[in-house]
Amino acid sequence: MRSLKSRRDGFHHESNRYSVKRIAPRWFLINRFAHPGPHATYLKAAMNPRITLLAACALCASAQTRITTPLGALDGTESSGIRIFRGVPFAQPPVGNLRFAPPAPAAKWGGVRDAKQFGPRCMQLPLFGDMNFRSNGMSEDCLYLNIWTPAKRAGERLPVLVYYYGGGFQAGDGSEPRYDGESMARKGIVAITISYRLGIFGFMAHPELTAESSNHASGNYALMDQSAALHWVKANIAAFGGDPSRITIAGESAGSSSVSAQMASPLSRDLIAGAIGESGSTLTISTTLKDAEANGSKFAESLGLHSVKELREVPAQKLLDAVAKPGAPRFGICVDGYFFPESPKAIYVAGKQAHVPLLAGWNSEEQGARGVIGREPPTLANYKAAVERLYSNRAAEVLKVYSPAGDSEVENVARSLAGDRFIAFGTWKWTDVAAQTGGKPVFRYYYERARPKMTPEFAGATANLAGGVTRNSGPVRDAPPPPKGAVHSAEIEYAMGNLESNKVYAWEPDDFKVSKTMQEYFANFIKKGDPNGAGLPKWPTVEGGKPAHVMHLSVNSHAELEQHRGRYEVLDTITR
């Protein structure tokens, strides 16, 4: 709690120019004439400095947490100098005829809108255990953003961070504590999380949807939601003390892929000043609009639905239940000809993406060895057979660069190949091509800090791929071996300065050391497009097409020349 002095000082904010001495008589007079009869109580209160000051401070606090935007006024909250505005609509609810349609601009609201509570999370299945949402339930009406600002007034022009959550485009929410923006705000940054549609609601394509669209496209609504949020931020963030010309976008996993997508799209690329990607990119996306339409048509037919009108009339929960059934299709990004005029890879190769500084990387154990060899024992014979199944006539090329010397090395090499296939290769390709065609500095990292042990309360729980945990009532049959490195999504709390929000792990002093370093790098990059700063190990840039220096983020962070470029070059030839 702030001291009485600091609250009194805060009362002299430019938006409320009355001093305590001037406000007290006005308060007294209003109450005196509003209540006829004896006035001794009011007079006593008005002459009591402490009561007067408390009343004044209450008015001051209201003024400090109220902001007027072009769409209307917002009343948020305050946490030790950081003003917080939750559940702010950046688009109209995507319901009714706006289901399976691009987001429509948010409508103005009358009066003062309460911005103290997170909005609902978007429709999703519980795929990743307890992701620890703070959202106000779940709904199709979910296009809201949350703002943490250290600015005391409009016009401070602080750098802005817009963060996209992960979850495979199937789950997640901007209310998750690991993405909380307060710690970043204390670094002098206006931090924002947004929500975007997921799964079928975010990516349903269909010939009839394409036909009704003035853009001659369908699908990718989730990416358009993210773009709409960027446009809202550009138009409104100055009221929160942010600089609309200094917007850095960031995200992890699906959020990282989203960053690469927004950089590539003509809808967003001119809104961005910098980009941070944590494990993921869209440079391996090749699904065509025609294929996505066929996927949507097949799903609609499986439900006995024959028109878009019928699809829009189905209750949201019923659609969600339908995609949860075995054999149901999965909905994801496609090259639609509108959000992506051509494939993301083609856009980057041609240098048509946003030319802004990029910081991106991946973790040391993005996926376990089972991602390649399954549940077979980790032997050379089983590993070779698995690679041959995966790569057929190209297997020899892969085995040449992912080559364990003996059984004892199989698990480690298979783990590397699994992680590269899953997400690391796409992230590598993004940074490599951006360094060649983007015209701005690129910084690559390799995150190595493994999480510590779980607290006794969560002993026996299973950590999930995209966050959250599953509590087990007893021993887990055929459980995967414990990780030896930094698993997928492990770095989020470190980068955002939110370790203490995660009660699952018994954090150690070294964890806080890694978090401090990583957050400082990120904050520096958001402020000036360069992670380097006083007291931090030097982080070199990537030179496109050449072996790159990579920042290894761990207890003793340091830069090294990349060791496995040949592996990614082989995967690149295979995926062309």
Secondary structure by P-SEA (a helix, b strand, c coil): cccaaaaaaacccccccccaaaaaaaaaaaaaaaccccaaaaaaaaacaaaaaaaaaaaaaaaaaccccccbbbbbcccccbbbbcccccccccccccccccccccccccccccccccccccccccccccccccccccccccbbbbbbbcccccccccbbbbbbbbcccccccccccccccaaaaaaccbbbbbbbbcccccbbbcaaaaaacccccccaaaaaaaaaaaaaaaaccccccccccbbbbbbccaaaaaaaaaaacccccccccbbbbcccccccccccaaaaaaaaaaaaaaaccccaaaaaaccaaaaaaaaacccbbbbbbccccccccccaaaaaaaccccccbbbbcccccccccccccccccccaaaaaaaaaaacccaaaaaaaccccccccaaaaaaaaaaaaaccaaaaaaaaaaaaacccbbbbbbbbcccccccccccccccccccbbbbbbccccccccccccccccccccccccccccccccccccaaaaaaaaaaaaaaaaaaaccccccccccbbbbbccccbbbbbbccccccccccccaaaaaaaaaaac
